[in-house]
Amino acid sequence: MITVVPRLLSVVLILVVLTPRSDGAGQGMQWCIADEQTAVDVLQVALDWACGAGGANCSMIQPNKPCYFPNTVKDHASYAFNSYWQKHKHQGGTCYFNAAAMVTDLNPSHDACQFESLP
């Protein structure tokens, strides 16, 4: 019985360390990004729609802006898809883009390029 207590304490300690914080910091945040398995031409069509008729804010993926690099269709599409989805998700907008996108809990922001996330 005495040898079980240290093991039990170790398990409890690990669970405490790995349990998400209860203060809500970072919880429930999601982003819409391009699916890496989607062909570039399909991503380009969806990117063009998101930045056009979709009304996404694509100003940050223009040259000399924080999200221009990496300058790839996938990265620009991820920013545009997320912009559209964050703007429209509470009115029924989806992160679908003809199966070119997916929702993630991992923040795709990098360096000075910050992806918006609304609860």
Secondary structure as GFF3:
##gff-version 3
##sequence-region A 1 119
A	DSSP	alpha_helix	4	18	.	.	.	ID=ss1
A	DSSP	beta_strand	31	34	.	.	.	ID=ss2
A	DSSP	alpha_helix	40	51	.	.	.	ID=ss3
A	DSSP	three_ten_helix	59	61	.	.	.	ID=ss4
A	DSSP	alpha_helix	73	88	.	.	.	ID=ss5
A	DSSP	three_ten_helix	89	91	.	.	.	ID=ss6
A	DSSP	beta_strand	101	104	.	.	.	ID=ss7
###
